[in-house]
Amino acid sequence: MKCKVCGEKAVIKLRQHNLALCEEHFIERFRREVERTLKKYEMFDRGQPVLVAVSGGKDSLSLLHVLKSLDYKVTGLFIDLGIEGMSEKARAKVEELAARLDVELVVVSLKDKYGESLPEIAKRRPQHRICSLCGMIKRYLMNKTAYDLGIKVVATGHNLDDEVSSLLSNTLRWDVSYLAKQSPYLPSVHPKLAARAKPLAFLTEREIAAYAILSEIDFHREACPFSRGAKTLFYKHLLNEIEVRSPGTKLRFYREFQSFRKRYLRDIDTGMPPLRECKICGMPTSLEVCAFCRLFQRDN
Amino acid sequence: MKCKVCGEKAVIKLRQHNLALCEEHFIERFRREVERTLKKYEMFDRGQPVLVAVSGGKDSLSLLHVLKSLDYKVTGLFIDLGIEGMSEKARAKVEELAARLDVELVVVSLKDKYGESLPEIAKRRPQHRICSLCGMIKRYLMNKTAYDLGIKVVATGHNLDDEVSSLLSNTLRWDVSYLAKQSPYLPSVHPKLAARAKPLAFLTEREIAAYAILSEIDFHREACPFSRGAKTLFYKHLLNEIEVRSPGTKLRFYREFQSFRKRYLRDIDTGMPPLRECKICGMPTSLEVCAFCRLFQRDN
């Protein structure tokens, strides 16, 4: 297998593009794809500070790495959820890469700052799925940290597999309020709400893993202990079955959806109440007290 | 397992509705569901003649049976495609049921009327997939026969599994021109074009098979020899995997899509050229000569 660009020995074959590449040209292409997504969705430019949420996994560490190597002004954010057997190991990987890249890293520990770890909060709230709680808490802390630091954009490592899995799930329900928001970039809609960018949204898990390995990024490899049996993993598996049969399906499903969304789901009324400020923390919410602050209210 | 209505021994459990039913109440429900779909989509009423396309399989024979038993004015249409080892056997099943129900049956033989069977046509046209040719030929002959008989509606036995499989396929490509037309009922858009109705669109393959067996309909059980490995079968398999995990997904996917379609895909411009009449057969087409007549042109 030879590199389509230079004819040297290829290290990866991208079946969805019918493209084999050597290390150099794979990395070059990866960087170009990230730049293309940044530009196409007008996410942010080199002058603008960006908060990169890093979990310690291959996706977010690769994102931090590629953005830094492309000269973007990145700050890392690690949210320590206090999950035993995971958070500490993940944090070590993040700290290691941040030090190597000479990137500023902010660590927010849920337990230290708010008194309880995610599993402790989840235990008090058996009526909520832990993955929903986790998502809500991370979204809140990403935005709050960005706001406190005066950073207007939060970037996350969501990859194409994450995006199509969630797109399939929302499509099976034709959930318009979710579909309308499923974009690689969501601009800010409130002065205290950071824009949300997913610069890796068009790159597969496999491409990102290859980038991480070739860039010698030591990432946390274990899945979250709570993710077992999650629906998103099931949908990823189904979409991979389709991809094997028809390479390129995942990319087309997501790309064509973006055109569809812009054309048919633009400016739709998702029925969400207007945003106001939480009476406890002051951050944007559609309720009197935001979902995050309600977690710590005594009577809840 | 007991019938939820009368407490007698149930013969079927409908997991998507968490509903077990005895024979009597299953049949009653099946008939009610068909009537509900007919009314909801204003497909046709009892005074109006309907041409029911019957292939000999469980779906179309059940459709003929249930519509006749509900006192609709049905005529059967069997299109003999001349597929060896299949068409004759299928035709026998159709003739048997039509005779038993005392329903008029029209048989159109491709070979007798146009000189060639489907496999013969397909052999001359290796650039086309036989399933596409078959679909086009059947659509043409259903419509042409209805027009010749002065019947304004053609009903087909498409079931929920057929519909969601094709919906998934169109959604993975976000093919708006197909999505906009994916409805249990398509009204006529030209004086020579019959309306198309799918009264079984909200009933699963399994429910229809149960109806056929309980109604003692002897149907053709073998799959078409050309369908092996078809993408629709693959998508049906995937959707069944999802259904096992989350019962009701198929029904919700299709039902919610119908609301979505009416709301967001109504009156969209699908970019189709306007219909005119084929200069050979006079039937509606977007081209000078329709796709069916082009099959038999010498220079093609």
Chai-1 contact restraints between the chains, C-beta under 6 A:
chainA,res_idxA,chainB,res_idxB,connection_type,confidence,min_distance_angstrom,max_distance_angstrom,comment,restraint_id
A,T171,B,T171,contact,1.0,0.0,6.0,A-B,restraint_1
A,L172,B,T249,contact,1.0,0.0,6.0,A-B,restraint_2
A,L172,B,F253,contact,1.0,0.0,6.0,A-B,restraint_3
A,W174,B,E256,contact,1.0,0.0,6.0,A-B,restraint_4
A,W174,B,F257,contact,1.0,0.0,6.0,A-B,restraint_5
A,W174,B,F260,contact,1.0,0.0,6.0,A-B,restraint_6
A,L238,B,L238,contact,1.0,0.0,6.0,A-B,restraint_7
A,T249,B,L172,contact,1.0,0.0,6.0,A-B,restraint_8
A,F253,B,L172,contact,1.0,0.0,6.0,A-B,restraint_9
A,E256,B,W174,contact,1.0,0.0,6.0,A-B,restraint_10
A,F257,B,W174,contact,1.0,0.0,6.0,A-B,restraint_11
A,F260,B,W174,contact,1.0,0.0,6.0,A-B,restraint_12
A,Y264,B,Y264,contact,1.0,0.0,6.0,A-B,restraint_13
